[in-house]
Amino acid sequence: MLDLLLGLKLWELTLVVLGIAMCVGWGFSVGIRKVFRLRPTPEQADLAIDLMQVTSTYIGILLAFAGVLAWQDNRDAATAVENEA
């Protein structure tokens, strides 16, 4: 299974990972509502959406910082290899 995923092109792997994440998220959302028989009011639904927007923004900022740090580390490693050569 891992060989199949590693053999995919980057854009294909991205679509697979995003598709799996969306299916799992949707499944948990529907499953939790059915198991606990939840019927949120419109006010509760709006509050949940607002909280998810804040959380998503925070996670996006953290991922951006992680990407920049990885890029800088990659550049530093390339510079070190070039200096060593």
N, C-alpha and C positions, 0 to 999 in steps of 0.2 A: 504494500500500500504506500509506504514511504517512497519507494522507487518511482511509483506512478506520479506522486505529487512533485517529486524533485525533477522529474522528466518534463514537466510542463513548462511552457514559456511563462515569463513573469506576469504578463497580462492575464493569461489563463489561470494561473495560480491565484492571482488577485481576485478574479471573479469567483473562483471556487471557495476561497476563504470568506469573502463577503457574503456569498450565498448561504454558506453553512451558518455564519453568524446571524444572518437575518432569520433563517429558519429556526434556529435555536431560540433566539429572542422572541419571535412570534409564538413559538410553541410554549415557552414558559409563560408568556403573557396570557394566552388563552387557557393553558392548563391551570394556572393559579386561579384565574377567575372561575373556572368550572369546579375545581376542588373545594375552594372556600366559598363558593356561591356569592361572589362579590358583585355588587351593582353600584358602581360609584355615581355620585351625583355630578351634575355638570360643574359645580364649583370644585369638587375634589379632582375631577379630570383636568380642569384648567390648572390647578395647583400642581398636579403631577407633571403636566407638560412644561410648566415654568421651571420646575426643579430639574427636569431632564435637560432643558436647554442650558441651564447654568452648569450642570454637571458635564454635559457634552463640550461646552466651551472650555471648561477647565482641563478636561482630558485632551482636547485638541491643542491647547497651549503647551501642556506637558509633552505631548508627542512632538510638537514642533521643536521644542528645546532639545529633546533627545535626538532628533534628526540632525540638528545643527551640531551638537556635540559629536555625534558619530562621524559627520562629515569632516569636522576639524581633526578628529583623531586619525581618520583615514589620510588626510592631507599631511599631518605630522609624521605618520608612518612612512608615507611616500617620500617625504623630505629626508627622513632618517636613512632610508634605503639609498636614496640618491647620494647623500653625503658619504655613506659608507663605501659606495662604489667609487 
